[in-house]
């Protein structure tokens, strides 16, 4: 059975109009998909496509208006499941500042485990290993506001890891970071995934999505495409029509192909492109 | 820049003072302040200074940090000194027009000055040697007996933790808003007080809105990390009343006794 099962999920944000009458605005209009244990799934889509709303439905922060979300067989809409679900699916948010609770790095990482009511010695062990895992062990006693955006985001990831979840949902974790911070965060996500963590990575950087083994493309609250990065990014026109692009390497490869350079199909990363170009030149 | 302000400053260290139970330190700091007001002669202050000096030396907090805590209140201290020197009636030592300095005035000024300086250094020794979480945990523990009469001790402590954490963030936010307004020609520096106060409104409104946005984000992030209030929560650094806390308490009680004795006897 899949780790995460989403069935016909519909989500309405309820706002009130000037008269105070509720108006529902539908952010997700019926999506279904599965996420396998240990996989790395990227969700891409432009602003307002519903991808963040979807993310918050994955650990019971938002509950489905219609349909069902099951985490490891637990229905998120059942109130008794909520703590279990949140312990299984941790989350890292977009703004590195607004998710750090404590004024000392290690105290912040301890926040999650403390909420779970874990034994102090075990919390200490988890905090140390989580901070070492994101290479922030030397910053234990520092104040978060003295750190760079990328470092803060690493602290936030350590905070999620310390809860020892089975899955981490990254909700646009790189949107507010500089290129160096982006590389660091993506690197850690891939590293965690290689150690068996299920990763859901929401982003609008196509290069980041290319690292995933499964890509879901959202638009207007619906899933428009789904597949491996190779499958998805080979449909460049469709992506452009959704105001999305393809990774630079894919774009360059297809342009070279049009110019008659012999580049094989399915190029995804810079490294692959470099290799293909050198091979084409050698011939 | 505005964000350089040190607030709730903690100086990381490994001294005995750092390791003391926050509850002991908070109570000691409070009683120390009370003691400063009990003292009514200079020998009492010497006892208070000796204790504080010992704490500073043992804690190995650089004097630079202590001085930094004192600097912002220097004006207040200077003002109190001047008021006391010139306002207190008594045996006149020097006179110029309506201004006069009296023996009693000098004495009171010196008293108040020493008292204020010790009060500020004493309380900043607490914040310098106790991490913010320790402080709020300590306050929570000390307030928890009042939970029975409905005092939300945990919630208050959590609010303090978050406030301490977000002071620099909000300062940064303020800085950003000021710069954005200045870039569009806002003028915060000229005009009388009323005009300048009015000029603050376009800063405060966006600051308020952004504070609410931050609060919403943070609440979401806390929920995602299974925060559910006080229920079944444990702490990484659980507070333990150790031997050193007992010894520190005994020393401090001896200090209090000395203060009370010298007040009664001298």
Boltz contact constraints between the chains, C-beta under 6 A:
constraints:
  - contact:
      token1: [A, 61]
      token2: [B, 224]
      max_distance: 6.0
  - contact:
      token1: [A, 83]
      token2: [B, 226]
      max_distance: 6.0
  - contact:
      token1: [A, 86]
      token2: [B, 226]
      max_distance: 6.0
  - contact:
      token1: [A, 91]
      token2: [B, 224]
      max_distance: 6.0
  - contact:
      token1: [A, 93]
      token2: [B, 221]
      max_distance: 6.0
  - contact:
      token1: [A, 95]
      token2: [B, 217]
      max_distance: 6.0
  - contact:
      token1: [A, 97]
      token2: [B, 169]
      max_distance: 6.0
  - contact:
      token1: [A, 98]
      token2: [B, 214]
      max_distance: 6.0
  - contact:
      token1: [A, 98]
      token2: [B, 217]
      max_distance: 6.0
  - contact:
      token1: [A, 98]
      token2: [B, 218]
      max_distance: 6.0
  - contact:
      token1: [A, 99]
      token2: [B, 221]
      max_distance: 6.0
  - contact:
      token1: [A, 102]
      token2: [B, 133]
      max_distance: 6.0
  - contact:
      token1: [A, 102]
      token2: [B, 165]
      max_distance: 6.0
  - contact:
      token1: [A, 103]
      token2: [B, 132]
      max_distance: 6.0
  - contact:
      token1: [A, 103]
      token2: [B, 164]
      max_distance: 6.0
  - contact:
      token1: [A, 103]
      token2: [B, 165]
      max_distance: 6.0
  - contact:
      token1: [A, 104]
      token2: [B, 131]
      max_distance: 6.0
  - contact:
      token1: [A, 107]
      token2: [B, 133]
      max_distance: 6.0
  - contact:
      token1: [A, 110]
      token2: [B, 236]
      max_distance: 6.0
  - contact:
      token1: [A, 111]
      token2: [B, 225]
      max_distance: 6.0
  - contact:
      token1: [A, 112]
      token2: [B, 225]
      max_distance: 6.0
  - contact:
      token1: [A, 114]
      token2: [B, 233]
      max_distance: 6.0
  - contact:
      token1: [A, 114]
      token2: [B, 234]
      max_distance: 6.0
  - contact:
      token1: [A, 114]
      token2: [B, 235]
      max_distance: 6.0
  - contact:
      token1: [A, 115]
      token2: [B, 226]
      max_distance: 6.0
  - contact:
      token1: [A, 115]
      token2: [B, 227]
      max_distance: 6.0
  - contact:
      token1: [A, 115]
      token2: [B, 233]
      max_distance: 6.0
  - contact:
      token1: [A, 116]
      token2: [B, 226]
      max_distance: 6.0
  - contact:
      token1: [A, 117]
      token2: [B, 232]
      max_distance: 6.0
  - contact:
      token1: [A, 117]
      token2: [B, 234]
      max_distance: 6.0
  - contact:
      token1: [A, 120]
      token2: [B, 236]
      max_distance: 6.0
  - contact:
      token1: [A, 120]
      token2: [B, 238]
      max_distance: 6.0
  - contact:
      token1: [A, 123]
      token2: [B, 236]
      max_distance: 6.0
  - contact:
      token1: [A, 124]
      token2: [B, 236]
      max_distance: 6.0
  - contact:
      token1: [A, 141]
      token2: [B, 12]
      max_distance: 6.0
  - contact:
      token1: [A, 145]
      token2: [B, 168]
      max_distance: 6.0
